[in-house]
Amino acid sequence: MSELPTPVAKLVAAVAAGDTEAFLALFPADGVVDDWGRRFNGHAAIRTWSDKEFIGAKGVLTPRKVSRSGDTVTVDAGWKSEYYSGDSRFVFVLDGEAIREMRITGH
């Protein structure tokens, strides 16, 4: 497995620690989470989503395969939480050390 870029590694660590503030700090103020087509724009919307479905659901993200093309990083991972569990694909669009967008889809 390729190594996770620093922003993605920090996201995985923030999720594991249940640290919403560290998670949100990885996104710019206008960052986006797209969860299977549902878009959450900006910190307030991302926090509301995460509190219910991501970190607040005691999520565990287990990367299995990583690939990168330019600023886009694709991570096939296991996901387990109190809200939803199953294999998912996480696509991260990076902007330096920030995550501009995180898209969650099926494989």
C-alpha positions as CSV (number, residue, x, y, z in Angstrom):
1,M,0.0,0.0,0.0
2,S,1.3,3.4,-0.9
3,E,1.9,5.8,2.0
4,L,-0.9,8.1,3.0
5,P,-0.2,11.8,2.3
6,T,0.1,13.8,5.5
7,P,-3.3,15.5,5.4
8,V,-5.0,12.1,4.8
9,A,-2.9,10.5,7.6
10,K,-3.9,13.3,9.9
11,L,-7.6,12.7,9.0
12,V,-7.4,9.0,9.8
13,A,-5.7,9.8,13.1
14,A,-8.3,12.5,14.0
15,V,-11.1,10.0,13.3
16,A,-9.4,7.3,15.4
17,A,-9.0,9.8,18.3
18,G,-12.6,11.0,18.0
19,D,-11.2,14.5,17.5
20,T,-13.7,16.6,15.6
21,E,-11.7,19.8,15.9
22,A,-8.6,18.2,14.4
23,F,-10.8,16.7,11.6
24,L,-12.4,20.1,10.8
25,A,-9.0,21.9,10.9
26,L,-7.9,19.8,7.9
27,F,-10.5,21.5,5.7
28,P,-10.5,25.1,4.5
29,A,-13.5,27.2,5.6
30,D,-15.2,26.3,2.3
31,G,-14.2,22.7,2.2
32,V,-16.6,20.0,1.1
33,V,-17.6,16.5,2.2
34,D,-19.6,14.5,-0.4
35,D,-21.1,11.4,1.3
36,W,-22.6,9.2,-1.5
37,G,-23.9,12.3,-3.3
38,R,-25.0,14.3,-0.3
39,R,-22.8,17.4,-0.1
40,F,-21.9,19.2,3.0
41,N,-20.2,22.6,2.4
42,G,-18.2,24.4,5.1
43,H,-17.2,23.6,8.6
44,A,-20.7,24.0,10.2
45,A,-22.3,21.6,7.7
46,I,-19.4,19.1,7.9
47,R,-19.5,19.2,11.7
48,T,-23.3,18.5,11.8
49,W,-22.8,15.5,9.4
50,S,-19.8,14.2,11.3
51,D,-21.4,14.5,14.7
52,K,-24.1,12.0,13.5
53,E,-22.5,9.9,10.8
54,F,-18.7,10.0,11.1
55,I,-16.8,10.8,14.2
56,G,-19.9,11.1,16.4
57,A,-20.8,7.5,15.3
58,K,-17.5,6.2,16.7
59,G,-16.2,5.6,13.2
60,V,-13.0,3.6,12.5
61,L,-11.4,4.1,9.1
62,T,-9.0,1.3,8.0
63,P,-7.1,2.2,4.8
64,R,-6.4,-0.8,2.6
65,K,-5.3,0.6,-0.8
66,V,-4.0,4.0,-1.6
67,S,-3.4,5.6,-5.0
68,R,-2.5,9.1,-6.0
69,S,-2.9,11.2,-9.2
70,G,-1.7,14.8,-8.8
71,D,-3.7,16.3,-6.0
72,T,-6.3,13.5,-5.9
73,V,-5.8,10.6,-3.4
74,T,-8.0,7.6,-3.5
75,V,-8.2,5.4,-0.5
76,D,-10.1,2.1,-0.5
77,A,-10.9,1.4,3.1
78,G,-12.9,-0.5,5.6
79,W,-15.4,1.7,7.6
80,K,-17.1,0.7,10.8
81,S,-19.3,2.9,12.9
82,E,-22.5,2.9,14.9
83,Y,-24.2,4.6,11.9
84,Y,-22.9,2.5,8.9
85,S,-20.3,-0.1,8.4
86,G,-18.9,-1.4,5.1
87,D,-16.1,-1.0,2.6
88,S,-16.0,2.4,1.0
89,R,-13.8,4.5,-1.3
90,F,-12.7,7.9,0.0
91,V,-11.4,10.3,-2.6
92,F,-9.5,13.3,-1.3
93,V,-8.8,16.4,-3.3
94,L,-5.8,18.1,-1.6
95,D,-4.8,21.7,-1.6
96,G,-1.3,21.7,-0.1
97,E,-1.7,20.5,3.5
98,A,-5.5,21.0,3.4
99,I,-8.3,18.7,2.2
100,R,-10.4,20.7,-0.2
101,E,-12.9,17.9,-0.7
102,M,-13.5,14.4,0.7
103,R,-15.9,12.2,-1.4
104,I,-17.2,8.9,0.0
105,T,-18.5,6.3,-2.6
106,G,-18.7,2.6,-3.1
107,H,-15.9,0.7,-4.8
